[in-house]
Each structure stands twice: as structure tokens, then as C-alpha cells.
């Protein structure tokens, strides 16, 4: 899998430019595939229809890396680990792993605020 990029990263995909605003897992033909959630540049989010999902491994070019600090590195590392294991998980196992991931992120945020 290609390296995951942080929120705010500007990418090109099929001759259009987008900003990464999140991450999503899509079930395509019973295969779980990690995607970026993106908005078009320069318009950004205008309504729900402006959101797109792009498979992480199909990005054409990274134009500019997004915001990246220590917390973002930890988040990306754990998220990448989860995404790398997708091929070994059923959708129900993924949901459990995703819930555990969000619980651990909540705990990381608590310690970051101290």
C-alpha cells in the first residue's frame, strides 16, 4: 500500500485536484479497500455531493503534504497498520478494529492535552 498522507494533503487524481479531509474504508466486491475522503480544490466542501472517496493506492500525484505533527504521525502509523491488515479481515472484524482504534485515539488525545 502507498504511504498514507495526512489531513490537508493536496493530491491529483484523474486530472482533478483534491484535498484530503479524512479516511474511509469501502467494501468493494467483498474486499475492504482504504480510501481518502477528499474535497475538490479550490472549491472545498460545498455540500455532501462535493465529497469524494479515492482509493489510497490510486492517487496520481502528491502535490503538497498536509499538516503533520507528533499526534498526526501516531494517528497515521496506527491507521496505516489497520489499513494494511484489511485483506486479512472480514467486514465485521474491521468494524471491531475500527471501534478499538477510535477508543485508542480518544485516550491518545486525553494524554496530549496534559
MOPAC internal coordinates of N, CA, C and O (Angstrom, degrees):
PM7 1SCF
backbone

  N    0.0000 0     0.00 0     0.00 0    0    0    0
  C    1.4579 1     0.00 0     0.00 0    1    0    0
  C    1.5271 1   109.18 1     0.00 0    2    1    0
  O    1.2310 1   120.69 1   -36.62 1    3    2    1
  N    1.3101 1   116.29 1   143.38 1    3    2    1
  C    1.4560 1   120.59 1   175.59 1    5    3    2
  C    1.5221 1   109.26 1   -64.59 1    6    5    3
  O    1.2310 1   120.73 1   -24.86 1    7    6    5
  N    1.3385 1   116.20 1   155.14 1    7    6    5
  C    1.4587 1   119.87 1   176.95 1    9    7    6
  C    1.5191 1   109.78 1   -62.16 1   10    9    7
  O    1.2310 1   120.84 1   -45.77 1   11   10    9
  N    1.3251 1   116.00 1   134.23 1   11   10    9
  C    1.4609 1   120.02 1   175.46 1   13   11   10
  C    1.5184 1   109.71 1   -71.14 1   14   13   11
  O    1.2310 1   121.20 1   -34.15 1   15   14   13
  N    1.2858 1   115.32 1   145.85 1   15   14   13
  C    1.4592 1   121.05 1   178.89 1   17   15   14
  C    1.5190 1   109.62 1  -109.80 1   18   17   15
  O    1.2310 1   120.88 1   -22.23 1   19   18   17
  N    1.3101 1   115.93 1   157.77 1   19   18   17
  C    1.4614 1   121.57 1  -175.40 1   21   19   18
  C    1.5273 1   112.25 1   -82.04 1   22   21   19
  O    1.2310 1   121.70 1   -13.09 1   23   22   21
  N    1.3225 1   114.34 1   166.91 1   23   22   21
  C    1.4662 1   121.97 1   176.17 1   25   23   22
  C    1.5292 1   108.79 1   -56.03 1   26   25   23
  O    1.2310 1   121.17 1   -41.21 1   27   26   25
  N    1.3113 1   115.37 1   138.79 1   27   26   25
  C    1.4653 1   120.54 1   179.73 1   29   27   26
  C    1.5179 1   113.79 1    93.71 1   30   29   27
  O    1.2310 1   120.13 1   172.10 1   31   30   29
  N    1.3370 1   117.36 1    -7.90 1   31   30   29
  C    1.4618 1   120.11 1   178.75 1   33   31   30
  C    1.5314 1   109.34 1   -65.15 1   34   33   31
  O    1.2310 1   120.94 1   -42.65 1   35   34   33
  N    1.3149 1   115.81 1   137.35 1   35   34   33
  C    1.4573 1   122.16 1   178.26 1   37   35   34
  C    1.5330 1   107.36 1   -99.67 1   38   37   35
  O    1.2310 1   120.98 1   -52.89 1   39   38   37
  N    1.3439 1   115.74 1   127.11 1   39   38   37
  C    1.4615 1   120.94 1  -177.16 1   41   39   38
  C    1.5249 1   110.37 1  -128.28 1   42   41   39
  O    1.2310 1   121.16 1   -19.82 1   43   42   41
  N    1.3375 1   115.38 1   160.18 1   43   42   41
  C    1.4616 1   119.10 1   169.49 1   45   43   42
  C    1.5208 1   107.26 1  -113.73 1   46   45   43
  O    1.2310 1   121.71 1   -35.52 1   47   46   45
  N    1.3361 1   114.33 1   144.48 1   47   46   45
  C    1.4517 1   122.23 1  -179.27 1   49   47   46
  C    1.5166 1   107.87 1  -152.02 1   50   49   47
  O    1.2310 1   121.01 1   -60.49 1   51   50   49
  N    1.3192 1   115.68 1   119.51 1   51   50   49
  C    1.4691 1   121.30 1   179.03 1   53   51   50
  C    1.5331 1   112.20 1    49.60 1   54   53   51
  O    1.2310 1   121.19 1  -128.16 1   55   54   53
  N    1.3223 1   115.32 1    51.84 1   55   54   53
  C    1.4616 1   123.33 1   174.71 1   57   55   54
  C    1.5278 1   114.77 1    65.95 1   58   57   55
  O    1.2310 1   120.23 1  -161.55 1   59   58   57
  N    1.3348 1   117.17 1    18.45 1   59   58   57
  C    1.4689 1   121.16 1   174.08 1   61   59   58
  C    1.5255 1   108.67 1  -125.82 1   62   61   59
  O    1.2310 1   120.88 1   -19.21 1   63   62   61
  N    1.3267 1   115.92 1   160.79 1   63   62   61
  C    1.4568 1   121.81 1  -178.19 1   65   63   62
  C    1.5223 1   109.09 1  -115.36 1   66   65   63
  O    1.2310 1   120.95 1   -43.45 1   67   66   65
  N    1.3419 1   115.78 1   136.55 1   67   66   65
  C    1.4641 1   122.30 1  -176.30 1   69   67   66
  C    1.5209 1   111.05 1  -138.06 1   70   69   67
  O    1.2310 1   121.22 1   -19.84 1   71   70   69
  N    1.3496 1   115.26 1   160.16 1   71   70   69
  C    1.4589 1   122.14 1   171.72 1   73   71   70
  C    1.5255 1   108.35 1  -113.34 1   74   73   71
  O    1.2310 1   121.00 1   -46.80 1   75   74   73
  N    1.3394 1   115.70 1   133.20 1   75   74   73
  C    1.4635 1   121.34 1   176.81 1   77   75   74
  C    1.5222 1   108.73 1   -73.56 1   78   77   75
  O    1.2310 1   121.09 1   -53.30 1   79   78   77
  N    1.3495 1   115.52 1   126.70 1   79   78   77
  C    1.4703 1   119.57 1   177.15 1   81   79   78
  C    1.5248 1   112.14 1  -121.76 1   82   81   79
  O    1.2310 1   120.28 1   178.55 1   83   82   81
  N    1.3323 1   117.08 1    -1.45 1   83   82   81
  C    1.4558 1   119.46 1   179.40 1   85   83   82
  C    1.5196 1   111.47 1   176.86 1   86   85   83
  O    1.2310 1   121.83 1     8.02 1   87   86   85
  N    1.3266 1   114.10 1  -171.98 1   87   86   85
  C    1.4593 1   121.68 1  -176.33 1   89   87   86
  C    1.5185 1   108.64 1  -134.66 1   90   89   87
  O    1.2310 1   120.60 1   -33.41 1   91   90   89
  N    1.3313 1   116.46 1   146.59 1   91   90   89
  C    1.4617 1   121.88 1  -178.13 1   93   91   90
  C    1.5227 1   108.18 1  -146.71 1   94   93   91
  O    1.2310 1   121.13 1   -28.91 1   95   94   93
  N    1.3182 1   115.44 1   151.09 1   95   94   93
  C    1.4583 1   120.56 1   173.07 1   97   95   94
  C    1.5175 1   107.29 1  -111.42 1   98   97   95
  O    1.2310 1   120.69 1   -52.96 1   99   98   97
  N    1.3214 1   116.30 1   127.04 1   99   98   97
  C    1.4570 1   121.38 1  -179.50 1  101   99   98
  C    1.5234 1   109.18 1  -111.58 1  102  101   99
  O    1.2310 1   120.88 1   -42.68 1  103  102  101
  N    1.3303 1   115.93 1   137.32 1  103  102  101
  C    1.4553 1   122.67 1   176.95 1  105  103  102
  C    1.5283 1   107.28 1   -92.81 1  106  105  103
  O    1.2310 1   120.58 1   -74.12 1  107  106  105
  N    1.3289 1   116.49 1   105.88 1  107  106  105
  C    1.4560 1   122.06 1  -178.33 1  109  107  106
  C    1.5227 1   107.80 1  -118.22 1  110  109  107
  O    1.2310 1   121.28 1   -66.77 1  111  110  109
  N    1.3304 1   115.15 1   113.23 1  111  110  109
  C    1.4727 1   121.06 1  -178.68 1  113  111  110
  C    1.5249 1   111.39 1    52.82 1  114  113  111
  O    1.2310 1   120.68 1  -132.85 1  115  114  113
  N    1.3421 1   116.31 1    47.15 1  115  114  113
  C    1.4649 1   123.46 1   179.56 1  117  115  114
  C    1.5266 1   113.70 1    62.52 1  118  117  115
  O    1.2310 1   120.56 1  -158.36 1  119  118  117
  N    1.3262 1   116.53 1    21.64 1  119  118  117
  C    1.4571 1   121.59 1   174.36 1  121  119  118
  C    1.5166 1   108.07 1  -120.50 1  122  121  119
  O    1.2310 1   120.57 1   -52.18 1  123  122  121
  N    1.3344 1   116.51 1   127.82 1  123  122  121
  C    1.4591 1   121.19 1   179.17 1  125  123  122
  C    1.5255 1   108.96 1   -84.51 1  126  125  123
  O    1.2310 1   120.98 1   -56.68 1  127  126  125
  N    1.3342 1   115.72 1   123.32 1  127  126  125
  C    1.4660 1   121.03 1  -175.31 1  129  127  126
  C    1.5334 1   109.30 1  -126.36 1  130  129  127
  O    1.2310 1   120.14 1   -54.06 1  131  130  129
  N    1.3609 1   117.34 1   125.94 1  131  130  129
  C    1.4631 1   120.13 1   178.29 1  133  131  130
  C    1.5292 1   111.62 1   -72.49 1  134  133  131
  O    1.2310 1   121.24 1   -40.77 1  135  134  133
  N    1.3257 1   115.23 1   139.23 1  135  134  133
  C    1.4660 1   122.71 1  -179.38 1  137  135  134
  C    1.5301 1   109.34 1  -132.72 1  138  137  135
  O    1.2310 1   121.48 1   -25.50 1  139  138  137
  N    1.3149 1   114.77 1   154.50 1  139  138  137
  C    1.4600 1   121.11 1   165.43 1  141  139  138
  C    1.5235 1   107.42 1   -87.09 1  142  141  139
  O    1.2310 1   120.32 1   -36.71 1  143  142  141
  N    1.3214 1   116.99 1   143.29 1  143  142  141
  C    1.4601 1   122.05 1   166.70 1  145  143  142
  C    1.5266 1   104.35 1   -95.64 1  146  145  143
  O    1.2310 1   120.48 1   -53.07 1  147  146  145
  N    1.3291 1   116.68 1   126.93 1  147  146  145
  C    1.4629 1   120.90 1  -172.92 1  149  147  146
  C    1.5231 1   111.24 1  -133.50 1  150  149  147
  O    1.2310 1   121.88 1   -17.84 1  151  150  149
  N    1.3230 1   114.00 1   162.16 1  151  150  149
  C    1.4635 1   121.98 1   170.86 1  153  151  150
  C    1.5253 1   107.82 1  -126.14 1  154  153  151
  O    1.2310 1   120.30 1   -28.17 1  155  154  153
  N    1.3354 1   117.02 1   151.83 1  155  154  153
  C    1.4677 1   119.46 1  -178.76 1  157  155  154
  C    1.5234 1   111.50 1   -70.93 1  158  157  155
  O    1.2310 1   121.44 1   -32.39 1  159  158  157
  N    1.3188 1   114.85 1   147.61 1  159  158  157
  C    1.4640 1   122.46 1   175.52 1  161  159  158
  C    1.5271 1   106.44 1  -105.10 1  162  161  159
  O    1.2310 1   117.63 1   -47.34 1  163  162  161
  N    1.2947 1   122.12 1   132.66 1  163  162  161
  C    1.4570 1   128.84 1     9.81 1  165  163  162
  C    1.5274 1   114.52 1   -95.59 1  166  165  163
  O    1.2310 1   119.32 1  -177.98 1  167  166  165
  N    1.3274 1   118.90 1     2.02 1  167  166  165
  C    1.4611 1   121.08 1  -172.20 1  169  167  166
  C    1.5276 1   113.92 1   -70.01 1  170  169  167
  O    1.2310 1   119.82 1   142.22 1  171  170  169
  N    1.3225 1   117.95 1   -37.78 1  171  170  169
  C    1.4548 1   120.81 1  -177.28 1  173  171  170
  C    1.5192 1   111.38 1    72.59 1  174  173  171
  O    1.2310 1   121.22 1    20.48 1  175  174  173
  N    1.3183 1   115.28 1  -159.52 1  175  174  173
  C    1.4663 1   120.76 1  -178.84 1  177  175  174
  C    1.5214 1   109.53 1   -78.49 1  178  177  175
  O    1.2310 1   120.77 1   -58.28 1  179  178  177
  N    1.3302 1   116.13 1   121.72 1  179  178  177
  C    1.4603 1   120.78 1   177.08 1  181  179  178
  C    1.5248 1   110.74 1  -115.20 1  182  181  179
  O    1.2310 1   120.65 1   146.44 1  183  182  181
  N    1.3184 1   116.35 1   -33.56 1  183  182  181
  C    1.4604 1   123.39 1   178.56 1  185  183  182
  C    1.5332 1   106.55 1  -166.86 1  186  185  183
  O    1.2310 1   119.34 1    -8.66 1  187  186  185
  N    1.3376 1   118.87 1   171.34 1  187  186  185
  C    1.4698 1   119.15 1  -177.73 1  189  187  186
  C    1.5304 1   114.10 1   -56.12 1  190  189  187
  O    1.2310 1   119.93 1   151.68 1  191  190  189
  N    1.3130 1   117.74 1   -28.32 1  191  190  189
  C    1.4580 1   120.11 1  -179.73 1  193  191  190
  C    1.5331 1   112.60 1   -70.43 1  194  193  191
  O    1.2310 1   120.29 1   164.44 1  195  194  193
  N    1.3292 1   117.04 1   -15.56 1  195  194  193
  C    1.4675 1   119.14 1   179.47 1  197  195  194
  C    1.5344 1   112.22 1   -79.84 1  198  197  195
  O    1.2310 1   120.17 1   166.97 1  199  198  197
  N    1.3340 1   117.29 1   -13.03 1  199  198  197
  C    1.4663 1   120.84 1   177.44 1  201  199  198
  C    1.5212 1   110.33 1   -75.44 1  202  201  199
  O    1.2310 1   120.85 1   -37.83 1  203  202  201
  N    1.3145 1   115.98 1   142.17 1  203  202  201
  C    1.4663 1   122.21 1   175.59 1  205  203  202
  C    1.5318 1   107.83 1  -132.53 1  206  205  203
  O    1.2310 1   120.81 1   -22.81 1  207  206  205
  N    1.3284 1   116.06 1   157.19 1  207  206  205
  C    1.4604 1   120.79 1   169.26 1  209  207  206
  C    1.5195 1   107.35 1  -119.65 1  210  209  207
  O    1.2310 1   121.19 1   -45.40 1  211  210  209
  N    1.3326 1   115.32 1   134.60 1  211  210  209
  C    1.4600 1   121.84 1  -177.15 1  213  211  210
  C    1.5213 1   107.62 1  -128.30 1  214  213  211
  O    1.2310 1   119.79 1   -53.30 1  215  214  213
  N    1.3260 1   118.01 1   126.70 1  215  214  213
  C    1.4632 1   119.44 1   176.91 1  217  215  214
  C    1.5327 1   110.68 1   -55.16 1  218  217  215
  O    1.2310 1   120.62 1   -47.50 1  219  218  217
  N    1.3164 1   116.41 1   132.50 1  219  218  217
  C    1.4602 1   120.71 1  -176.90 1  221  219  218
  C    1.5258 1   111.69 1   -56.34 1  222  221  219
  O    1.2310 1   120.23 1   141.63 1  223  222  221
  N    1.3209 1   117.16 1   -38.37 1  223  222  221
  C    1.4660 1   119.61 1  -176.62 1  225  223  222
  C    1.5286 1   113.66 1   -83.61 1  226  225  223
  O    1.2310 1   119.74 1  -174.04 1  227  226  225
  N    1.3294 1   118.11 1     5.96 1  227  226  225
  C    1.4694 1   120.69 1   178.88 1  229  227  226
  C    1.5256 1   113.53 1  -112.10 1  230  229  227
  O    1.2310 1   119.86 1  -173.16 1  231  230  229
  N    1.3256 1   117.88 1     6.84 1  231  230  229
  C    1.4665 1   121.48 1   177.93 1  233  231  230
  C    1.5199 1   108.88 1   -64.76 1  234  233  231
  O    1.2310 1   120.38 1   -46.50 1  235  234  233
  N    1.3277 1   116.88 1   133.50 1  235  234  233
  C    1.4607 1   120.58 1  -179.31 1  237  235  234
  C    1.5308 1   111.87 1   -75.16 1  238  237  235
  O    1.2310 1   120.82 1   127.37 1  239  238  237
  N    1.3389 1   116.04 1   -52.63 1  239  238  237
  C    1.4586 1   120.92 1  -174.52 1  241  239  238
  C    1.5239 1   110.33 1  -145.12 1  242  241  239
  O    1.2310 1   120.61 1   -37.90 1  243  242  241
  N    1.3229 1   116.44 1   142.10 1  243  242  241
  C    1.4656 1   121.31 1   168.51 1  245  243  242
  C    1.5222 1   106.10 1   -91.86 1  246  245  243
  O    1.2310 1   120.58 1   -66.49 1  247  246  245
  N    1.3167 1   116.49 1   113.51 1  247  246  245
  C    1.4618 1   121.15 1  -177.57 1  249  247  246
  C    1.5209 1   110.49 1   -83.36 1  250  249  247
  O    1.2310 1   120.69 1   136.13 1  251  250  249
  N    1.3326 1   116.28 1   -43.87 1  251  250  249
  C    1.4676 1   121.09 1   179.34 1  253  251  250
  C    1.5140 1   108.47 1  -153.77 1  254  253  251
  O    1.2310 1   120.91 1   -46.01 1  255  254  253
  N    1.3495 1   115.86 1   133.99 1  255  254  253
  C    1.4561 1   119.98 1   176.55 1  257  255  254
  C    1.5185 1   110.34 1   -72.05 1  258  257  255
  O    1.2310 1   121.26 1   -32.44 1  259  258  257
  N    1.3320 1   115.19 1   147.56 1  259  258  257
  C    1.4553 1   121.57 1   179.82 1  261  259  258
  C    1.5129 1   112.42 1   -85.06 1  262  261  259
  O    1.2310 1   121.36 1    11.98 1  263  262  261
  N    1.3201 1   115.00 1  -168.02 1  263  262  261
  C    1.4645 1   122.42 1  -178.59 1  265  263  262
  C    1.5189 1   110.03 1   -65.36 1  266  265  263
  O    1.2310 1   120.76 1   -44.30 1  267  266  265
  N    1.3372 1   116.16 1   135.70 1  267  266  265
  C    1.4599 1   119.80 1  -175.98 1  269  267  266
  C    1.5254 1   109.01 1  -148.32 1  270  269  267
  O    1.2310 1   120.69 1   -66.07 1  271  270  269
  N    1.3347 1   116.28 1   113.93 1  271  270  269
  C    1.4573 1   121.32 1   174.99 1  273  271  270
  C    1.5312 1   107.78 1  -127.14 1  274  273  271
  O    1.2310 1   119.62 1    10.34 1  275  274  273
  N    1.3397 1   118.33 1  -169.66 1  275  274  273
  C    1.4705 1   120.98 1  -178.28 1  277  275  274
  C    1.5260 1   111.89 1   -60.96 1  278  277  275
  O    1.2310 1   120.52 1   136.85 1  279  278  277
  N    1.3355 1   116.62 1   -43.15 1  279  278  277
  C    1.4608 1   119.51 1   179.98 1  281  279  278
  C    1.5297 1   110.62 1   -64.75 1  282  281  279
  O    1.2310 1   120.24 1   137.71 1  283  282  281
  N    1.3299 1   117.15 1   -42.29 1  283  282  281
  C    1.4665 1   120.59 1   178.85 1  285  283  282
  C    1.5235 1   110.49 1   -62.28 1  286  285  283
  O    1.2310 1   119.99 1   141.90 1  287  286  285
  N    1.3363 1   117.62 1   -38.10 1  287  286  285
  C    1.4685 1   120.08 1   178.36 1  289  287  286
  C    1.5242 1   110.43 1   -62.82 1  290  289  287
  O    1.2310 1   120.10 1   134.57 1  291  290  289
  N    1.3327 1   117.42 1   -45.43 1  291  290  289
  C    1.4660 1   120.04 1   178.81 1  293  291  290
  C    1.5307 1   110.54 1   -61.70 1  294  293  291
  O    1.2310 1   120.89 1   136.69 1  295  294  293
  N    1.3148 1   115.89 1   -43.31 1  295  294  293
  C    1.4610 1   120.96 1  -179.59 1  297  295  294
  C    1.5304 1   110.63 1   -61.37 1  298  297  295
  O    1.2310 1   120.45 1   131.06 1  299  298  297
  N    1.3292 1   116.75 1   -48.94 1  299  298  297
  C    1.4596 1   121.37 1  -179.12 1  301  299  298
  C    1.5301 1   110.55 1   -63.50 1  302  301  299
  O    1.2310 1   119.95 1   139.38 1  303  302  301
  N    1.3305 1   117.70 1   -40.62 1  303  302  301
  C    1.4644 1   120.65 1   179.42 1  305  303  302
  C    1.5228 1   111.36 1   -60.10 1  306  305  303
  O    1.2310 1   120.31 1   133.51 1  307  306  305
  N    1.3367 1   117.01 1   -46.49 1  307  306  305
  C    1.4650 1   120.35 1  -179.19 1  309  307  306
  C    1.5260 1   110.01 1   -69.83 1  310  309  307
  O    1.2310 1   120.08 1   136.52 1  311  310  309
  N    1.3132 1   117.46 1   -43.48 1  311  310  309
  C    1.4668 1   121.28 1   179.39 1  313  311  310
  C    1.5355 1   109.93 1   -60.88 1  314  313  311
  O    1.2310 1   119.97 1   137.22 1  315  314  313
  N    1.3193 1   117.67 1   -42.78 1  315  314  313
  C    1.4651 1   121.54 1   178.27 1  317  315  314
  C    1.5248 1   110.77 1   -61.50 1  318  317  315
  O    1.2310 1   120.57 1   137.39 1  319  318  317
  N    1.3284 1   116.52 1   -42.61 1  319  318  317
  C    1.4648 1   121.25 1   178.37 1  321  319  318
  C    1.5266 1   110.11 1   -59.22 1  322  321  319
  O    1.2310 1   120.57 1   134.93 1  323  322  321
  N    1.3423 1   116.52 1   -45.07 1  323  322  321
  C    1.4638 1   119.97 1   178.59 1  325  323  322
  C    1.5274 1   111.35 1   -64.18 1  326  325  323
  O    1.2310 1   120.22 1   135.36 1  327  326  325
  N    1.3287 1   117.18 1   -44.64 1  327  326  325
  C    1.4577 1   120.64 1  -179.11 1  329  327  326
  C    1.5294 1   111.34 1   -64.71 1  330  329  327
  O    1.2310 1   120.08 1   141.84 1  331  330  329
  N    1.3242 1   117.46 1   -38.16 1  331  330  329
  C    1.4635 1   120.48 1   179.66 1  333  331  330
  C    1.5213 1   111.52 1   -63.16 1  334  333  331
  O    1.2310 1   120.03 1   151.66 1  335  334  333
  N    1.3282 1   117.55 1   -28.34 1  335  334  333
  C    1.4518 1   121.07 1  -179.55 1  337  335  334
  C    1.5231 1   114.44 1   -87.73 1  338  337  335
  O    1.2310 1   119.73 1  -177.18 1  339  338  337
  N    1.3143 1   118.13 1     2.82 1  339  338  337
  C    1.4656 1   121.15 1  -175.67 1  341  339  338
  C    1.5190 1   113.03 1   -57.98 1  342  341  339
  O    1.2310 1   120.21 1   141.77 1  343  342  341
  N    1.3114 1   117.21 1   -38.23 1  343  342  341
  C    1.4608 1   119.39 1  -175.84 1  345  343  342
  C    1.5234 1   111.81 1   -67.36 1  346  345  343
  O    1.2310 1   120.41 1   164.81 1  347  346  345
  N    1.3237 1   116.82 1   -15.19 1  347  346  345
  C    1.4576 1   120.66 1  -179.20 1  349  347  346
  C    1.5242 1   111.96 1  -100.27 1  350  349  347
  O    1.2310 1   119.48 1  -176.98 1  351  350  349
  N    1.3233 1   118.60 1     3.02 1  351  350  349
  C    1.4542 1   122.02 1  -173.88 1  353  351  350
  C    1.5199 1   111.68 1  -120.60 1  354  353  351
  O    1.2310 1   121.59 1   -32.38 1  355  354  353
  N    1.3231 1   114.56 1   147.62 1  355  354  353
  C    1.4630 1   120.18 1   170.42 1  357  355  354
  C    1.5244 1   107.61 1   -83.44 1  358  357  355
  O    1.2310 1   119.74 1   -16.35 1  359  358  357
  N    1.3272 1   118.10 1   163.65 1  359  358  357
  C    1.4705 1   119.26 1   177.86 1  361  359  358
  C    1.5292 1   112.98 1   -55.78 1  362  361  359
  O    1.2310 1   119.31 1   142.04 1  363  362  361
  N    1.3278 1   118.92 1   -37.96 1  363  362  361
  C    1.4708 1   119.83 1   179.91 1  365  363  362
  C    1.5292 1   110.87 1   -69.29 1  366  365  363
  O    1.2310 1   120.15 1   144.37 1  367  366  365
  N    1.3384 1   117.32 1   -35.63 1  367  366  365
  C    1.4701 1   119.69 1   176.38 1  369  367  366
  C    1.5243 1   110.17 1   -67.14 1  370  369  367
  O    1.2310 1   120.66 1   143.52 1  371  370  369
  N    1.3378 1   116.34 1   -36.48 1  371  370  369
  C    1.4635 1   119.94 1   178.76 1  373  371  370
  C    1.5246 1   110.29 1   -62.71 1  374  373  371
  O    1.2310 1   120.15 1   137.15 1  375  374  373
  N    1.3272 1   117.33 1   -42.85 1  375  374  373
  C    1.4680 1   120.98 1  -179.62 1  377  375  374
  C    1.5235 1   109.99 1   -59.28 1  378  377  375
  O    1.2310 1   120.12 1   136.04 1  379  378  377
  N    1.3237 1   117.37 1   -43.96 1  379  378  377
  C    1.4701 1   120.80 1   177.92 1  381  379  378
  C    1.5235 1   110.93 1   -62.48 1  382  381  379
  O    1.2310 1   120.46 1   135.96 1  383  382  381
  N    1.3321 1   116.72 1   -44.04 1  383  382  381
  C    1.4627 1   120.45 1   179.39 1  385  383  382
  C    1.5260 1   110.90 1   -64.24 1  386  385  383
  O    1.2310 1   120.52 1   140.50 1  387  386  385
  N    1.3227 1   116.62 1   -39.50 1  387  386  385
  C    1.4723 1   121.12 1   179.31 1  389  387  386
  C    1.5237 1   110.86 1   -64.50 1  390  389  387
  O    1.2310 1   119.98 1   138.96 1  391  390  389
  N    1.3177 1   117.64 1   -41.04 1  391  390  389
  C    1.4721 1   121.40 1   177.44 1  393  391  390
  C    1.5233 1   110.68 1   -63.18 1  394  393  391
  O    1.2310 1   120.41 1   136.16 1  395  394  393
  N    1.3212 1   116.83 1   -43.84 1  395  394  393
  C    1.4710 1   120.61 1   177.90 1  397  395  394
  C    1.5221 1   110.31 1   -63.31 1  398  397  395
  O    1.2310 1   120.57 1   141.66 1  399  398  397
  N    1.3301 1   116.51 1   -38.34 1  399  398  397
  C    1.4578 1   121.10 1   178.45 1  401  399  398
  C    1.5281 1   110.73 1   -60.42 1  402  401  399
  O    1.2310 1   120.48 1   132.99 1  403  402  401
  N    1.3305 1   116.69 1   -47.01 1  403  402  401
  C    1.4639 1   120.02 1  -178.91 1  405  403  402
  C    1.5294 1   111.23 1   -65.78 1  406  405  403
  O    1.2310 1   119.97 1   144.79 1  407  406  405
  N    1.3170 1   117.66 1   -35.21 1  407  406  405
  C    1.4625 1   120.56 1   175.18 1  409  407  406
  C    1.5307 1   110.42 1   -62.14 1  410  409  407
  O    1.2310 1   120.43 1   137.01 1  411  410  409
  N    1.3366 1   116.78 1   -42.99 1  411  410  409
  C    1.4644 1   119.69 1  -179.45 1  413  411  410
  C    1.5288 1   110.91 1   -68.73 1  414  413  411
  O    1.2310 1   119.71 1   144.68 1  415  414  413
  N    1.3369 1   118.16 1   -35.32 1  415  414  413
  C    1.4681 1   121.01 1   177.05 1  417  415  414
  C    1.5295 1   109.74 1   -64.01 1  418  417  415
  O    1.2310 1   120.17 1   138.20 1  419  418  417
  N    1.3332 1   117.27 1   -41.80 1  419  418  417
  C    1.4663 1   120.49 1   177.33 1  421  419  418
  C    1.5270 1   110.64 1   -57.98 1  422  421  419
  O    1.2310 1   120.61 1   137.57 1  423  422  421
  N    1.3269 1   116.45 1   -42.43 1  423  422  421
  C    1.4691 1   120.50 1   179.38 1  425  423  422
  C    1.5233 1   110.90 1   -67.45 1  426  425  423
  O    1.2310 1   120.33 1   141.23 1  427  426  425
  N    1.3449 1   116.98 1   -38.77 1  427  426  425
  C    1.4724 1   120.00 1   177.76 1  429  427  426
  C    1.5192 1   110.49 1   -62.66 1  430  429  427
  O    1.2310 1   120.21 1   138.76 1  431  430  429
  N    1.3185 1   117.21 1   -41.24 1  431  430  429
  C    1.4619 1   121.08 1   179.88 1  433  431  430
  C    1.5234 1   111.16 1   -64.51 1  434  433  431
  O    1.2310 1   120.45 1   141.85 1  435  434  433
  N    1.3346 1   116.75 1   -38.15 1  435  434  433
  C    1.4683 1   119.95 1   178.15 1  437  435  434
  C    1.5245 1   110.59 1   -60.02 1  438  437  435
  O    1.2310 1   120.63 1   138.31 1  439  438  437
  N    1.3391 1   116.40 1   -41.69 1  439  438  437
  C    1.4539 1   119.93 1  -179.00 1  441  439  438
  C    1.5261 1   112.61 1   -76.41 1  442  441  439
  O    1.2310 1   120.02 1   155.09 1  443  442  441
  N    1.3169 1   117.56 1   -24.91 1  443  442  441
  C    1.4553 1   122.15 1   178.22 1  445  443  442
  C    1.5275 1   110.20 1   -70.01 1  446  445  443
  O    1.2310 1   120.77 1   145.98 1  447  446  445
  N    1.3350 1   116.14 1   -34.02 1  447  446  445
  C    1.4641 1   120.48 1  -177.95 1  449  447  446
  C    1.5266 1   113.20 1   -72.92 1  450  449  447
  O    1.2310 1   120.34 1   164.13 1  451  450  449
  N    1.3166 1   116.96 1   -15.87 1  451  450  449
  C    1.4770 1   119.78 1  -176.15 1  453  451  450
  C    1.5072 1   112.27 1   -76.40 1  454  453  451
  O    1.2310 1   120.10 1   180.00 1  455  454  453

